[in-house]
């Protein structure tokens, strides 16, 4: 039976509480009317393609828990789809809210269809990555209409949100060429579009035919994730004219999408020094009318290959505290190679820590409840309860059991000198003996 509304935003404007909105309200312990109101305004997005039947809907945006995205997919040097599906299982196990299939080699639709059929998490893609393999044409031979064919194919398969690099138009390219950047363009999709535009002399097809893109997305209720093609790829390029100029354009594209009842996410930096993050988050919210903000990191230093899940988590915690709603994980393999399963796990957990820390800082209702439960378990030296409360209970248990303490209920760090044990004994009117 056909729905009486086109998209989640259209339903919200009509005052209709969709099943997806009800799911979000329940997960967030939020008032359904508030979810409807903020979805109607575009301040909450609920990516939910009508064909993604296995989806357990999530809300991204104002007043909601910070969400986590995981990037995966094959490349020309690593073509094992079974390994990618194992990464999917790992990502879901450790709490990913969304998975982006960034496969960029050969025919990718079989994996994507299997992913959409399997995953309760939101699924995102970047159609630009898939264009060469899907169309079996080299970049220079692809036409504007060809790019739209790929967008439609992904929408028909059930993708919930798509990164569309519509902001890098000819005016933005002129600004980039004047900027004298140290790292130039580091967005894969942005660089491909830049190359296509320079080789053909044409306008960015996703900008020129943006209304046609929106019509496809509206038909399947796909959320547009406005890609930041000119995001900074090093500290030296952060907050420059190219980045901010594109952000202004993304604000205009946001309003145009909303006018067609297409939900919007706006993507952000990138590499950025700690002291610039808060201002960038506030600027984005201002220029893009409080649309949900989706950030890659930001990575707060350029010198930590092998540890960039940490540099990203530091930046992500600050970004989410000051307005970012959706964190794209970064793994230890960033800048080095395709991540393996352990990299995926480390990246998800680092981002979950950042998101949780930000939710506490923002004062979200019940955000600190699990921390209070952990504190109670630690006071009681209840190790089983501690493992239950931990983000990664398996790792916590393995560490604890790898060097068992002689004194029951303590750990091998302090043994009988455990501060909690000592204090508990005194408060229970017991004598503290360290030598027996």
C-alpha positions in Angstrom: 0.0 0.0 0.0 1.4 3.4 -1.0 2.3 5.7 1.9 0.2 8.9 2.3 3.5 10.9 2.4 6.6 11.1 0.2 9.4 11.3 2.7 9.9 11.5 6.5 10.1 15.3 6.2 6.9 15.4 4.2 5.2 13.3 6.8 6.5 15.5 9.7 5.2 18.6 8.0 1.8 17.0 7.8 2.0 16.1 11.5 2.1 12.3 10.7 4.1 10.1 13.1 5.7 7.5 10.9 6.8 4.1 12.1 10.3 5.3 11.8 9.7 8.4 13.9 8.1 6.2 16.5 11.1 3.9 16.5 13.4 6.9 17.0 11.3 8.3 19.8 11.4 5.0 21.6 15.2 4.6 21.2 15.9 8.1 22.4 13.2 8.2 25.2 12.0 11.3 23.4 8.6 12.8 23.0 7.1 11.9 19.6 5.8 15.4 19.0 9.3 16.8 19.4 10.6 14.3 16.9 7.9 15.3 14.4 8.6 19.0 15.0 12.4 18.8 14.5 12.1 16.5 11.5 9.7 18.9 9.9 12.3 21.7 10.4 15.1 19.6 9.0 17.0 19.7 12.3 16.5 15.9 12.6 17.0 13.5 9.7 15.8 9.9 9.7 17.5 8.2 6.8 15.1 5.4 5.8 14.8 4.3 2.1 11.4 2.8 1.5 13.2 -0.4 0.1 15.4 -1.0 3.2 13.2 -3.5 4.9 15.7 -4.7 7.5 16.3 -1.1 8.8 15.9 -0.2 12.5 15.5 3.5 12.1 17.8 6.0 13.8 17.5 9.8 14.1 20.4 12.1 13.5 20.3 15.7 14.8 19.2 18.1 17.5 18.7 16.7 21.0 19.5 13.1 19.9 22.4 10.8 20.8 25.5 11.3 18.6 25.5 8.6 15.9 28.5 6.6 14.5 29.2 5.7 10.8 31.6 3.0 9.6 33.2 3.1 6.2 34.1 -0.1 4.4 34.1 -1.6 0.9 36.6 -3.1 -1.6 39.2 -1.4 -3.6 41.2 -2.4 -6.7 44.0 -3.8 -4.4 41.6 -5.6 -2.0 38.7 -7.3 -3.6 37.5 -9.8 -1.0 33.7 -9.1 -0.4 33.5 -11.9 2.2 36.1 -10.0 4.3 34.0 -6.8 4.0 30.9 -8.6 5.2 32.9 -9.8 8.2 33.7 -6.2 8.9 30.0 -5.4 8.7 29.3 -8.0 11.4 32.1 -6.5 13.6 30.8 -3.0 13.1 27.3 -4.0 14.0 28.5 -5.9 17.1 30.2 -2.9 18.5 27.4 -0.5 17.9 27.7 1.2 14.5 24.6 3.1 13.6 25.4 3.4 9.9 27.6 1.7 7.3 28.8 3.3 4.2 29.8 1.1 1.3 32.6 2.9 -0.4 33.5 0.1 -2.8 35.2 1.5 -5.9 36.2 -1.4 -8.0 34.2 -3.5 -10.5 30.5 -4.4 -10.0 29.6 -3.5 -6.5 25.8 -3.9 -6.5 25.7 -7.6 -5.4 27.6 -6.8 -2.2 25.4 -3.7 -1.6 22.2 -5.6 -2.0 23.4 -8.2 0.4 24.4 -5.5 2.9 21.0 -3.8 2.7 19.2 -7.1 3.1 21.3 -7.9 6.2 21.8 -4.6 8.0 19.5 -3.0 10.5 21.9 0.0 10.4 21.5 2.8 8.0 23.3 2.3 4.7 25.1 5.1 2.8 27.0 5.3 -0.4 28.9 7.7 -2.6 27.6 7.2 -6.2 30.6 9.0 -7.6 32.9 6.2 -6.4 30.9 3.6 -8.2 30.4 5.4 -11.5 33.4 4.0 -13.4 32.7 0.3 -12.4 28.9 0.5 -12.7 29.0 2.2 -16.1 32.2 0.5 -17.4 33.4 3.8 -18.7 36.5 5.8 -17.9 36.0 9.1 -16.2 36.3 11.4 -19.3 33.7 9.3 -21.1 31.0 9.6 -18.4 28.2 12.1 -19.1 26.0 14.0 -16.7 23.1 11.7 -17.4 25.4 8.7 -16.6 26.0 10.1 -13.1 22.3 10.4 -12.5 21.8 6.7 -13.6 24.2 5.6 -10.8 22.3 7.7 -8.2 19.0 6.1 -9.3 20.5 2.6 -9.2 21.7 3.1 -5.6 18.3 4.5 -4.6 16.5 1.6 -6.1 18.7 -0.9 -4.3 17.6 0.6 -0.9 20.5 3.0 0.1 19.3 5.3 3.0 21.7 8.2 2.4 24.0 9.2 -0.3 27.0 11.6 -0.3 26.5 14.0 -3.2 29.3 16.4 -3.8 27.1 19.1 -5.3 28.9 22.0 -3.6 32.1 21.9 -5.7 30.7 24.0 -8.6 32.8 26.1 -11.0 32.7 29.1 -8.6 34.1 26.8 -5.8 36.8 25.5 -8.1 37.9 29.0 -8.9 38.2 29.7 -5.2 40.2 26.5 -4.6 42.6 27.4 -7.4 43.2 30.8 -5.8 43.7 29.4 -2.3 47.2 27.9 -2.7 46.5 25.0 -0.5 49.2 22.7 0.9 47.2 19.5 0.4 44.9 20.6 -2.4 41.8 18.3 -2.6 41.8 15.2 -0.4 38.1 14.1 -0.9 38.1 11.1 -3.3 34.7 12.1 -4.8 35.7 15.7 -4.8 38.9 15.1 -6.7 37.2 12.9 -9.3 34.6 15.6 -9.9 37.3 18.3 -10.1 39.1 16.2 -12.7 36.0 15.6 -14.7 35.1 19.3 -14.7 38.6 20.3 -15.7 38.8 17.7 -18.4 35.4 18.4 -19.9 35.0 22.1 -19.2 31.5 21.3 -17.8 29.8 22.3 -14.6 29.6 19.8 -11.8 26.6 17.6 -12.9 25.4 17.1 -9.4 25.1 20.9 -9.1 23.8 21.6 -12.6 21.2 18.9 -12.3 20.6 19.1 -8.6 16.9 19.2 -9.0 16.9 16.0 -10.9 19.0 14.4 -8.1 16.5 15.5 -5.5 13.6 14.1 -7.5 15.3 10.6 -7.5 16.1 10.9 -3.8 12.5 12.0 -2.9 11.0 9.1 -4.8 12.8 6.6 -2.5 13.0 8.8 0.6 16.8 8.9 0.4 18.6 11.5 2.6 21.1 13.6 0.8 24.5 13.9 2.6 26.0 17.0 1.1 29.7 16.1 0.6 32.5 18.5 1.6 34.7 18.1 -1.5 37.0 20.8 -0.3 37.4 19.7 3.3 40.9 20.3 4.7 43.3 17.4 4.5 45.9 18.9 6.8 46.0 21.5 9.6 47.4 24.1 7.3 44.3 24.1 5.1 41.6 24.2 7.8 39.1 27.0 7.9 40.4 28.4 4.7 38.4 30.3 2.0 37.9 27.1 -0.1 36.4 25.2 2.8 34.1 28.0 4.0 33.1 29.0 0.5 31.9 25.5 -0.2 30.0 25.5 3.1 28.1 28.6 2.1 27.0 26.7 -1.1 26.0 23.7 1.0 23.7 25.9 3.0 21.9 27.0 -0.2 21.7 23.3 -1.4 20.2 22.4 2.0 17.4 24.8 1.6 16.7 23.6 -2.0 16.5 20.0 -0.8 14.2 20.9 2.1 11.9 22.7 -0.4 11.5 19.3 -2.1 11.0 17.5 1.2 14.3 15.7 0.9 16.1 15.2 4.2 19.7 16.6 4.5 22.9 15.8 6.3 25.8 18.3 5.8 29.3 16.9 5.8 32.3 18.6 7.5 36.0 18.5 8.1 38.5 16.9 7.9 41.8 17.9 9.6 41.6 20.8 12.1 43.4 22.1 15.1 41.6 21.7 18.4 41.1 25.5 18.9 39.2 25.8 15.6 36.7 23.0 16.1 34.0 24.7 18.2 33.9 27.7 15.9 33.6 25.5 12.8 30.7 23.6 14.3 28.8 26.8 15.2 29.5 28.3 11.8 28.2 25.2 10.0 25.0 25.2 12.1 24.5 28.9 11.2 25.3 28.7 7.5 23.3 25.4 7.0 20.3 26.4 9.1 20.8 23.8 11.9 20.8 20.8 9.5 22.4 17.7 11.1 26.2 17.9 10.8 28.3 14.8 9.8 32.0 15.0 10.4 35.1 12.9 9.5 37.0 13.3 12.8 38.1 16.1 12.8 41.7 14.8 13.1 43.6 17.2 15.4 47.1 16.5 14.2 48.7 15.3 11.0 51.5 13.1 12.4 49.8 10.0 13.9 49.5 7.4 11.1 48.7 4.2 12.8 46.9 6.0 15.6 44.5 8.2 13.7 41.5 6.6 15.5 42.8 8.5 18.6 43.4 11.8 16.8 39.9 11.5 15.3 38.2 10.6 18.6 39.8 13.6 20.3 38.4 15.9 17.6 35.1 14.0 17.3 34.4 14.5 21.0 34.9 18.2 20.8 33.0 18.5 17.5 30.0 16.6 18.9 30.0 18.7 22.1 29.7 21.8 20.0 27.1 20.7 17.5 28.1 17.7 15.3 25.5 15.0 15.2 27.1 12.2 13.3 30.7 11.0 13.5 32.4 9.1 10.8 34.8 6.7 12.4 38.5 6.7 11.5 40.6 3.6 12.0 44.3 3.0 12.8 44.7 2.2 9.1 43.7 5.7 7.9 46.2 7.1 5.4 48.0 3.7 5.2 45.8 0.9 3.9 42.4 -0.7 3.7 41.3 -1.4 7.3 41.1 -5.0 8.5 38.6 -6.3 11.0 40.6 -5.3 14.1 41.0 -1.8 12.6 37.2 -1.6 12.2 36.7 -2.6 15.8 39.2 -0.1 17.1 37.7 2.6 15.0 34.2 2.0 16.1 35.1 1.9 19.7 37.1 5.1 19.6 34.2 6.9 17.9 31.7 5.4 20.4 33.8 6.8 23.2 33.9 10.2 21.6 30.2 10.2 20.9 29.4 9.1 24.5 31.7 11.7 26.0 30.0 14.4 24.0 26.5 13.2 24.9 27.4 13.5 28.5 28.9 17.0 28.0 25.7 18.1 26.2 23.6 16.9 29.1 21.4 14.5 27.1 18.9 12.8 29.3 20.2 9.5 30.7 23.5 9.8 28.9 25.5 9.3 32.1 23.4 6.4 33.5 25.8 3.7 32.3 28.7 5.6 33.8 27.0 5.8 37.2 26.3 2.0 37.0 30.0 1.5 36.3 31.0 3.6 39.3 28.7 1.5 41.5 30.2 -1.7 40.2 33.7 -0.4 40.8 32.9 0.7 44.4 31.6 -2.8 45.1 34.5 -4.4 43.2 31.9 -6.3 41.2 34.0 -7.3 38.2 31.2 -9.1 36.3 29.1 -6.0 36.5 32.0 -3.8 35.3 32.5 -6.0 32.2 28.7 -5.7 31.5 29.0 -1.9 31.6 32.1 -1.6 29.5 32.0 -0.5 25.9 34.2 -3.5 25.1 33.6 -6.0 27.9 35.5 -8.8 26.1 38.7 -6.8 26.1 38.2 -5.6 29.7 37.8 -9.2 30.9 40.8 -10.4 28.8 43.0 -7.8 30.4 41.8 -8.5 33.9 42.2 -12.3 33.5 45.6 -12.1 31.8 47.3 -11.4 35.2 45.0 -12.7 37.9 45.4 -11.0 41.4 46.3 -13.0 44.5 43.7 -11.0 46.4 40.2 -11.8 45.3 38.2 -8.8 43.9 41.2 -6.6 43.4 43.4 -6.4 40.3 47.1 -7.0 39.8 47.8 -3.3 39.7 47.3 -2.6 43.4 46.5 -6.0 45.0 45.9 -5.5 48.7 46.7 -1.8 48.4 43.6 -1.3 46.3 42.2 2.1 47.4 38.6 0.9 47.0 39.3 -2.3 49.1 41.0 -0.2 51.8 38.2 2.4 52.0 35.4 -0.3 51.9 37.0 -2.2 54.8 37.3 0.9 57.0 33.8 2.0 56.3 32.7 -1.5 57.2 34.6 -1.2 60.5 37.1 -3.9 59.4 40.9 -3.8 60.0 43.2 -3.2 56.9 46.0 -5.8 56.8 48.5 -5.6 54.0 51.0 -8.3 55.1 48.8 -11.3 55.9 
